[in-house]
């Protein structure tokens, strides 16, 4: 009986620690960000000040929390040792007119370490972008 109780408690603690509620950031309209696919309508660009002001809160967040907040990435890059980078376009560009999805335009990059948590949040233009 004691073993069953310990097992049940262990399972509850494990499941509770894995299921984080989606983060909300003050002044950031996550729904508007998610609706602006590939940054083509300009809604993401309008959300950048609020996101930038609170981006430190994203550090150590898990993949599912970031996906709940920002939606599926426009691009994803898998790297060595289970690391990955999510890219979100933030300004209209060639990706909006049927161009290649990896268009050279401004984007937000969210890097996840091998433990599946955010290790870096950057806003930059790829090499060759205007």
C-alpha positions as CSV (number, residue, x, y, z in Angstrom):
1,X,0.0,0.0,0.0
2,X,2.8,2.4,0.8
3,X,4.6,1.6,-2.5
4,X,1.4,2.4,-4.4
5,X,1.0,5.8,-2.6
6,X,4.7,6.7,-3.2
7,X,4.2,5.8,-6.9
8,X,1.1,7.8,-7.2
9,X,2.7,10.8,-5.5
10,X,5.8,10.5,-7.8
11,X,3.6,10.4,-10.9
12,X,1.6,13.5,-9.8
13,X,4.7,15.5,-9.1
14,X,6.3,14.5,-12.4
15,X,3.2,15.3,-14.4
16,X,2.7,18.6,-12.6
17,X,6.2,19.7,-13.2
18,X,5.9,18.9,-17.0
19,X,2.7,20.8,-17.6
20,X,3.4,24.5,-17.5
21,X,0.6,26.9,-18.1
22,X,1.1,29.2,-21.1
23,X,3.0,32.3,-20.3
24,X,1.4,35.7,-20.8
25,X,3.4,38.8,-21.1
26,X,2.1,42.2,-20.1
27,X,1.1,44.3,-23.1
28,X,1.8,41.5,-25.5
29,X,-1.2,40.3,-27.7
30,X,-0.3,36.7,-28.3
31,X,-3.4,36.1,-30.3
32,X,-2.6,38.9,-32.7
33,X,1.0,37.6,-33.0
34,X,-0.2,34.0,-33.8
35,X,-2.7,35.3,-36.4
36,X,0.0,37.2,-38.3
37,X,1.4,34.3,-40.3
38,X,5.0,35.0,-41.4
39,X,4.7,38.6,-40.2
40,X,2.8,39.6,-43.4
41,X,0.2,41.9,-41.9
42,X,2.5,43.9,-39.6
43,X,0.8,42.8,-36.3
44,X,4.0,41.0,-35.1
45,X,6.0,44.2,-35.7
46,X,3.6,46.1,-33.6
47,X,4.0,43.5,-30.8
48,X,7.8,43.8,-30.7
49,X,8.1,46.5,-28.1
50,X,6.1,44.5,-25.5
51,X,7.9,41.3,-26.4
52,X,11.3,42.9,-26.2
53,X,10.4,44.5,-22.8
54,X,9.6,41.1,-21.3
55,X,11.8,38.8,-23.3
56,X,13.8,37.9,-20.2
57,X,10.7,36.1,-19.0
58,X,11.0,33.6,-21.9
59,X,14.4,32.3,-20.7
60,X,14.1,28.8,-19.3
61,X,10.6,28.4,-20.7
62,X,9.9,25.0,-22.3
63,X,9.2,24.5,-26.0
64,X,5.4,23.9,-25.4
65,X,5.1,27.2,-23.5
66,X,6.8,29.2,-26.3
67,X,4.6,27.4,-28.9
68,X,1.5,28.3,-26.9
69,X,2.5,31.9,-26.6
70,X,4.0,32.5,-30.1
71,X,2.4,29.7,-32.2
72,X,4.2,27.4,-34.5
73,X,7.4,28.8,-35.8
74,X,7.7,30.0,-39.4
75,X,10.9,28.0,-39.6
76,X,12.7,25.5,-37.4
77,X,16.3,24.6,-37.4
78,X,17.5,21.4,-35.7
79,X,21.1,21.5,-34.5
80,X,23.5,19.2,-32.7
81,X,22.7,17.6,-29.3
82,X,19.0,18.1,-29.5
83,X,19.2,21.9,-29.8
84,X,16.8,23.7,-32.0
85,X,16.0,27.3,-33.1
86,X,12.5,28.6,-33.8
87,X,12.3,31.5,-36.3
88,X,9.3,34.0,-36.5
89,X,9.3,36.6,-39.2
90,X,8.3,40.0,-37.9
91,X,8.2,42.2,-40.9
92,X,6.6,41.8,-44.3
93,X,9.0,40.6,-47.0
94,X,9.5,38.0,-49.8
95,X,8.0,35.3,-47.6
96,X,4.6,37.0,-48.0
97,X,4.5,36.9,-51.8
98,X,4.9,33.2,-52.3
99,X,8.7,33.5,-52.0
100,X,10.8,31.0,-50.2
101,X,9.8,30.4,-46.6
102,X,13.4,31.2,-45.5
103,X,13.3,34.7,-46.9
104,X,16.0,37.2,-45.9
105,X,13.9,39.5,-43.7
106,X,13.8,40.5,-40.1
107,X,12.9,37.7,-37.7
108,X,12.8,36.7,-34.0
109,X,14.9,33.7,-33.2
110,X,14.3,31.6,-30.1
111,X,17.0,29.0,-29.3
112,X,16.3,26.0,-27.2
113,X,19.1,24.1,-25.5
114,X,19.4,20.3,-25.2
115,X,17.0,20.3,-22.2
116,X,14.2,21.9,-24.3
117,X,14.3,25.3,-22.6
118,X,14.9,28.7,-24.0
119,X,18.6,29.8,-23.9
120,X,18.5,32.8,-26.3
121,X,16.0,35.2,-27.7
122,X,17.2,37.5,-30.5
123,X,15.7,39.9,-33.0
124,X,17.9,40.2,-36.1
125,X,18.0,40.2,-39.9
126,X,19.7,37.4,-41.7
127,X,22.8,38.2,-43.6
128,X,21.8,40.0,-46.9
129,X,18.6,41.4,-45.5
130,X,17.8,45.0,-46.1
